[in-house]
Amino acid sequence: MSPWKSKEVTLDIQFTRVRFLDVLEDIRTRVLGNQNHDSSRSGPRFNSSFHTRHETPESTIPSEYPYSYKRWLPLILRSRGLSPSDAQIVKLSSTKAHLLLRAADASIPAGHINRLYREEIQEEIMPVFEKLQFPPEGLFMRLDACSAKDSVQTASGDASLHSVEDVVLQLVTSQRARNALLNVLQPSKEKSAFDLERTGLEPFELFFLPFNCHMQTPREYRVFCPPIWHLASSTSTPISHTHISAISQYQWHKPWLFTNKTEDEGEKIAKKIAIGCQKILDEIIREVDLRNLMDNGLFWQGFTFDVCFDEERNTFELVELNVFGCRSACGSCLFHWKDDQLVLYNRNRGKLEFRVTF
């Protein structure tokens, strides 16, 4: 089994190069606020999320359950050339999850495990992971909502985990992991009614896959697929209307990986990536069960998915599925959920727009 490779597909794309100076200005505005900047803007120009009801009254907060990492794990494994047995899953009780949350609150500011929690973690948390098998390349840890890639680096110098101690260090020094724990244990009201009703009904799980050094953020792309239930008719299904409206480099705040290429060369690379993303979309659609309420959520809510393109091996690997829309937690990368609605929701029925920054 090997990661998916691009196939012969024809896509009509609009290749857009965003000036990196504009990205830097947006970052500066985020840091300094809107003082001495364009007063007509009340928020970021790129990578927006969590728009309010006032900003987008026609939008609702989407449920996050259709995009569950566990639901799409079999497809993620296949895209990476892995078998189901390569994934290891560890379940945490609510009591242990609360302990991790308290330990994270005390450890994140210092960048190491707070000494007040060391003994409790040693006794209560570490035994939970004692059956983990660590391959030579190490493990990659993933929570259902996100990875813990912002944690303090382990002794390996990267995100790979080689011991139970590495696992615990990553868990309690990651703000992303801490927020994911908090969201499960103490959900805010800014969630869909469906998600609030299901809070606490499922165990808190951690997923461990073999570490892949080729999966790096500069190689990742976010793919946008808008809601399409309204396009279905009595003679068609929502699946037949599912399409990609836009693609953006994931690492929106840094120059594109291929900035050394000419514009024509860059456009050819973008088309190649778009074709690879379309193939992964085809695989997602094949995986959908229309009898499943959660799977149907992909069509009436829309979805995004992240793809890693390894130019050296010419492979495309599915990273994860995410929510879609103005009110969601999903960052829009080089787009803006509100300002670019015509593109992202494909309301102008235009070409697939592919954005990178130079």
Residue, then its C-alpha position, 0 to 999 in steps of 0.5 A: m500500500s502506498p500514498w495516493k499519487s496524482k491521476e489524469v484530471t482536468l481542472d480549470i483554476q484561477f491561480t492567485r499570487v497574494r503579495f507577501l507584503d500584504v500578509l505581513e501588514d495583516i500580521r502587523t495589524r493583528v499584533l498592533g490593532n487597527q491603529n494607523h491602519d485601514s479604519s474600514r477594516s474591523g478584523p483580519r484580512f486573511n485567515s479569519s474564523f469565528h465570525t459573529r452572528h452580527e457579522t454573518p446573520e445568515s450563518t449558523i455554528p456548524s456541528e463538528y461531529p461530521y469531521s471527527y478524526k476517528r470517523w475519517l481515520p481509516l481514509i487518512l491511514r489509506s492515503r498514507g499507505l498505512s494499515p489499520s493496525d498502524a494506529q494506536i488509540v488510547k482512551l482517557s477517563s474524564t477524571k484523567a482528562h481533568l487532571l491533564l487540563r489542570a497540569a497543562d494550565a500550570s505547565i504551559p507558562a513554564g514550558h515544562i511539567n509543573r513540579l506540583y503535578r509530577e507525582e500525580i502524573q506519574e501515578e495517574i497518567m503515565p500508566v495509561f500509555e504503558k502499552l504504546q508501541f514506539p517504532p524507530e521513527g517515533l509516534f505522532m500524536r493527534l487529539d480528535a480536534c487537533s494535533a499538539k504541534d505547538s508543544v515544547q519540543t521533545a529530546s528528538g527536536d521535532a514532534s516525534l514521540h519516543s517515550v511515554e515521557d514525551v507523550v505527557l510533555q507534549l500533552v501538558t505544554s501544548q495550548r492547542a491540546r489544552n484548548a481541546l481538552l477544555n472544549v470537551l470538558q467545559p464546552s462554551k455556548e458557542k457550539s452547535a446545539f447538537d454538539l452541546e447535547r452530545t458533550g460528555l457522551e463519548p470518551f476522550e481519545l488520543f490517536f497515535l500514528p507512525f511519525n512521518c518526517h515528510m509531513q511538514t506544514p509548508r507542504e500542506y494545503r487547505v481545500f474548501c468544499p461548500p455546502i451543496w444540499h440546495l443543489a440536489s434535486s429529485t434526480s440527483t444526490p448531493i454527492s454529484h454536486t460536491h466540488i472544490s471552490a478554493i485551495s490555499q497554502y496552509q501556512w498562510h503567514k509565510p512565503w509559498l514553498f515554491t516562491n523560487k519558481t516563475e509564475d508559469e511554473g508556479e501555476k503548473i505546480a498549483k494545477k498539479i496540487a489541485i488535481g491531487c486534491q480532487k483525487i482525495l475529494d473523490e476518495i472522501i465521497r466514496e467513503v460517505d454513507l448517505r444513510n449516516l446522519m453525520d456523513n450527511g452533515l458534510f453536504w449541508q454544512g460543507f467541509t474543508f480538508d487538509v492535504c500534504f503534497d510531497e513534491e519529492r515523492n509526488t504523493f498526496e496525503l490526507v491530513e484531516l477533515n475540518v468544519f466549513g463556514c464563517r461561524s466555524a473555528c476553521g481558519s480560512c488561510l489566504f482567504h477571508w470567510k466573509d469578504d471572500q464568500l462569493v469564492l469560498y461558497n462558490r456563489n459566483r459559480g466561478k473557477l476554483e481559486f488557488r491562492v499562494t503568497f509570494 
